[in-house]
Amino acid sequence: MPNSVEIAKYAVEQFQKVQRHMIIAKEENAEKTYASLKKDYLSLKAILQVAGVNLTDIDEIKE
Protein backbone atom coordinates (compact mmCIF):
# COMPACT_ATOMS: atom_id res chain seq x y z
CA MET A 1 0.00 0.00 0.00
CA PRO A 2 1.47 3.38 -0.99
CA ASN A 3 2.19 5.91 1.73
CA SER A 4 1.14 9.55 1.67
CA VAL A 5 4.44 10.75 0.21
CA GLU A 6 4.16 8.30 -2.69
CA ILE A 7 0.55 9.34 -3.31
CA ALA A 8 1.49 13.04 -3.27
CA LYS A 9 4.44 12.38 -5.60
CA TYR A 10 2.17 10.57 -8.06
CA ALA A 11 -0.44 13.35 -7.90
CA VAL A 12 2.21 16.03 -8.52
CA GLU A 13 3.53 14.08 -11.51
CA GLN A 14 0.02 13.75 -12.94
CA PHE A 15 -0.66 17.44 -12.28
CA GLN A 16 2.47 18.44 -14.19
CA LYS A 17 1.62 16.05 -17.03
CA VAL A 18 -1.89 17.47 -17.38
CA GLN A 19 -0.49 21.01 -17.38
CA ARG A 20 1.96 20.15 -20.19
CA HIS A 21 -0.90 18.75 -22.26
CA MET A 22 -3.06 21.79 -21.51
CA ILE A 23 -0.33 24.14 -22.73
CA ILE A 24 0.00 22.16 -25.97
CA ALA A 25 -3.78 22.04 -26.45
CA LYS A 26 -4.00 25.80 -25.96
CA GLU A 27 -1.19 26.42 -28.48
CA GLU A 28 -3.02 24.20 -31.00
CA ASN A 29 -6.39 25.84 -30.27
CA ALA A 30 -7.78 22.44 -29.31
CA GLU A 31 -10.61 23.86 -27.21
CA LYS A 32 -12.40 20.57 -26.45
CA THR A 33 -9.16 18.86 -25.45
CA TYR A 34 -8.21 21.81 -23.27
CA ALA A 35 -11.63 21.79 -21.57
CA SER A 36 -11.36 18.06 -20.89
CA LEU A 37 -7.85 18.40 -19.48
CA LYS A 38 -8.96 21.34 -17.35
CA LYS A 39 -11.36 19.05 -15.47
CA ASP A 40 -8.46 16.75 -14.60
CA TYR A 41 -6.31 19.77 -13.73
CA LEU A 42 -8.91 21.13 -11.30
CA SER A 43 -9.43 17.74 -9.66
CA LEU A 44 -5.72 17.18 -9.19
CA LYS A 45 -5.25 20.74 -7.94
CA ALA A 46 -7.96 20.22 -5.31
CA ILE A 47 -6.39 16.94 -4.17
CA LEU A 48 -2.95 18.51 -3.90
CA GLN A 49 -4.28 21.50 -1.99
CA VAL A 50 -6.03 19.20 0.51
CA ALA A 51 -2.78 17.24 0.84
CA GLY A 52 -1.01 20.49 1.72
CA VAL A 53 1.19 20.64 -1.39
CA ASN A 54 2.39 24.16 -2.17
CA LEU A 55 1.38 24.73 -5.78
CA THR A 56 3.02 28.16 -6.12
CA ASP A 57 6.05 26.91 -8.03
CA ILE A 58 4.49 24.04 -9.96
CA ASP A 59 1.19 25.52 -11.15
CA GLU A 60 1.97 26.89 -14.61
CA ILE A 61 -1.67 27.33 -15.65
CA LYS A 62 -2.91 29.28 -12.59
CA GLU A 63 -6.62 28.89 -13.32
PyMOL commands that set and color helices and strands:
alter all, ss='L'
color gray80, all
select helices_A, chain A and resi 4-27+31-50
alter helices_A, ss='H'
color red, helices_A
deselect
rebuild
show_as cartoon
